[in-house]
Structures are given as structure tokens and as C-alpha cells.
């Protein structure tokens, strides 16, 4: 996880997805784009997107199953997930999610 914390692109992807979840852009049960599609949309490497998705899975924001598109858990609101910290929100406000 240390490598991920140092990777600014992965941190911006994580913060952008968390912000979208907390703003209601993604709802429980919604599916996110595949790592390939997300990487192509954002111009990021698939490895970086995979690392960000895995971090979100570890934090309880996503459910990742082999050979399936990641999705939000049906009960994510009950899991008491915290919105992104102010410092991450400020960092992502300088860069649009499309820049990730």
C-alpha cells in the first residue's frame, strides 16, 4: 500500500470515485467501468486503475469479483464509509476526474 499512497494518479482516482459515491453519482449496486475502460477514459495506466480499485475494495467502497465489473455494495451506506478528507478533496478539485 505504500506505493499506492505515493502514486498521485491513483490517489486522485480514489478520491474522485469516493466523491462520486458520496455525491450520489453512483448508487448502491451500480457498476463501475472495467479497469480497461476506466484507464482508456482517463488516460491512466490499467495498473494504476487496478491498484485504485483494489484500494477501494479494501476500504469497502467496491466489490471486486474475478471476471466481473466492480460494483458498489448494496449496503455501502450502512458501512459508515467516510467521505474523502478535505486535503484529498482539495487535491482533486485542482484536477478534474477526467485528468486522472
C-alpha positions as CSV (number, residue, x, y, z in Angstrom):
1,X,0.0,0.0,0.0
2,X,2.9,2.4,0.4
3,X,3.5,2.5,-3.3
4,X,-0.2,3.3,-3.9
5,X,-0.1,6.2,-1.3
6,X,2.8,7.7,-3.2
7,X,1.2,7.5,-6.6
8,X,-0.7,10.7,-7.1
9,X,-2.7,9.5,-10.0
10,X,-4.1,6.5,-8.0
11,X,-4.9,8.9,-5.1
12,X,-6.8,11.2,-7.4
13,X,-8.7,8.3,-8.9
14,X,-9.6,7.0,-5.4
15,X,-10.7,10.5,-4.3
16,X,-12.7,11.1,-7.4
17,X,-14.6,7.8,-7.1
18,X,-15.3,8.4,-3.4
19,X,-16.6,11.9,-4.1
20,X,-18.9,10.5,-6.8
21,X,-20.2,7.8,-4.4
22,X,-20.8,10.3,-1.7
23,X,-22.4,12.8,-4.1
24,X,-24.9,10.2,-5.3
25,X,-23.5,9.9,-8.8
26,X,-23.0,6.2,-8.0
27,X,-25.7,4.4,-6.1
28,X,-25.7,1.1,-4.2
29,X,-25.4,-1.8,-6.7
30,X,-24.2,0.4,-9.6
31,X,-21.3,-0.9,-11.6
32,X,-18.2,1.0,-12.4
33,X,-16.4,0.8,-15.7
34,X,-13.9,-2.0,-16.1
35,X,-10.3,-1.2,-15.4
36,X,-9.5,-1.2,-19.1
37,X,-12.4,1.2,-19.9
38,X,-11.7,3.5,-17.0
39,X,-8.0,3.6,-17.9
40,X,-8.8,4.4,-21.5
41,X,-11.3,7.1,-20.5
42,X,-8.9,8.8,-18.1
43,X,-5.7,8.3,-19.9
44,X,-4.2,6.4,-16.9
45,X,-2.5,3.0,-16.9
46,X,-4.6,0.0,-16.3
47,X,-2.2,-1.0,-13.5
48,X,-2.9,2.3,-11.7
49,X,-6.6,1.9,-12.1
50,X,-6.4,-1.7,-10.8
51,X,-4.5,-0.5,-7.8
52,X,-7.0,2.2,-7.1
53,X,-10.0,-0.2,-7.4
54,X,-8.2,-2.7,-5.1
55,X,-7.7,0.0,-2.5
56,X,-11.4,1.0,-2.8
57,X,-12.3,-2.7,-2.4
58,X,-10.1,-3.0,0.7
59,X,-11.9,0.1,2.2
60,X,-15.3,-1.3,1.5
61,X,-16.3,1.1,-1.3
62,X,-16.4,-1.5,-4.1
63,X,-17.0,-5.2,-4.5
64,X,-14.5,-6.8,-6.9
65,X,-15.1,-10.3,-8.2
66,X,-12.9,-12.1,-10.7
67,X,-14.1,-11.6,-14.4
68,X,-16.8,-9.1,-13.4
69,X,-17.1,-5.4,-13.4
70,X,-16.6,-3.8,-10.0
71,X,-19.7,-2.6,-8.3
72,X,-20.8,-0.7,-5.2
73,X,-22.1,-2.9,-2.3
74,X,-25.8,-2.8,-1.8
75,X,-25.3,-1.8,1.8
76,X,-22.5,0.7,1.4
77,X,-24.3,3.4,3.3
78,X,-24.6,1.1,6.3
79,X,-20.9,0.5,6.3
80,X,-20.3,4.1,7.6
81,X,-17.8,4.9,4.9
82,X,-16.3,8.3,5.3
83,X,-16.3,11.0,2.6
84,X,-12.9,11.9,1.2
85,X,-10.8,14.0,3.5
86,X,-10.6,17.8,2.9
87,X,-7.0,17.5,1.7
88,X,-7.9,14.9,-0.9
89,X,-11.0,16.9,-2.0
90,X,-8.7,20.0,-2.5
91,X,-6.2,17.9,-4.5
92,X,-8.9,16.6,-6.7
93,X,-10.5,20.0,-7.2
94,X,-7.3,21.1,-8.9
95,X,-7.6,18.2,-11.3
96,X,-10.9,17.2,-12.9
97,X,-11.7,13.5,-12.7
98,X,-11.1,13.4,-16.4
99,X,-7.4,14.3,-15.7
100,X,-6.8,11.1,-13.7
